Amino acid sequence: MVAFEPDAGIFTQYFFVAQPDFETVGLRPEVAAAIAQRLAQPGGACAECGFAATWLWFSHQQIASLDEVELVATAPGIAYCAKHGARNLLAAFERIAEANVFYMNLPYGEAGAYVWI
């Protein structure tokens, strides 16, 4: 899983999209290819506990927009196991005092990305 921290000031949707649906949901082909490339790479070890990483987290400071295709392809991100990835995502939401969110969903499929618009 690849997850991008939303911009707390402007996001209205935060959703998981399975890899086969990247282009269907409107990700530009070069963005879809960059994320797919990241999903294909070995996860390494979790930054918190050392177990196998299944999440690659990008803070908003690392990648401010999916328009930054080169950063999506090359930024180091932080590797997390499922437990610490989910905790990190929850912590990101807890730091947001208020948001005008119209849509969120839960993960489905084998691999994919959390993105925001």
Residue pairs with C-beta under 8 A, 6 or more apart in sequence:
1 16
1 39
1 54
1 55
1 56
1 85
1 107
1 111
1 112
1 113
1 114
2 35
2 38
2 39
2 55
2 56
2 58
2 77
2 112
2 113
2 114
3 55
3 56
3 57
3 58
3 85
3 89
3 113
3 114
4 58
4 60
4 63
4 66
4 113
4 114
4 115
4 116
5 57
5 58
5 59
5 60
5 92
6 14
6 60
6 92
6 96
6 116
7 60
7 64
7 65
7 116
8 60
8 95
8 96
8 99
11 99
11 101
11 116
11 117
12 100
12 101
12 102
12 103
12 117
13 101
13 102
13 103
13 104
13 116
13 117
14 101
14 103
14 104
14 114
14 115
14 116
15 25
15 103
15 104
15 105
15 114
15 115
15 116
16 105
16 106
16 107
16 108
16 112
16 113
16 114
17 25
17 27
17 112
17 113
17 115
18 108
18 109
18 110
18 111
18 112
19 35
19 36
19 39
19 109
19 110
19 111
19 112
19 113
20 109
21 109
21 112
22 31
22 32
22 35
22 36
22 112
22 113
23 29
23 32
27 35
27 66
27 115
28 66
28 69
30 69
31 66
31 67
31 69
31 72
34 69
34 72
34 73
35 72
35 113
37 73
38 56
38 72
38 73
38 77
39 111
39 112
39 113
43 52
43 53
43 54
43 55
43 56
43 79
44 53
44 79
45 51
45 52
45 53
45 79
46 52
46 53
46 79
46 80
46 81
46 84
47 53
47 78
47 79
47 80
47 84
48 80
48 81
48 84
49 81
49 83
49 84
51 81
52 81
53 79
53 80
53 81
53 85
54 80
54 81
54 82
54 85
55 79
55 80
55 81
55 82
55 84
55 85
55 86
55 88
56 77
56 78
56 79
56 80
57 77
57 78
57 79
57 80
57 85
57 88
57 89
58 72
58 75
58 77
58 78
59 78
62 71
62 75
62 76
62 77
63 71
63 72
63 75
66 72
66 115
78 88
80 88
89 114
107 114
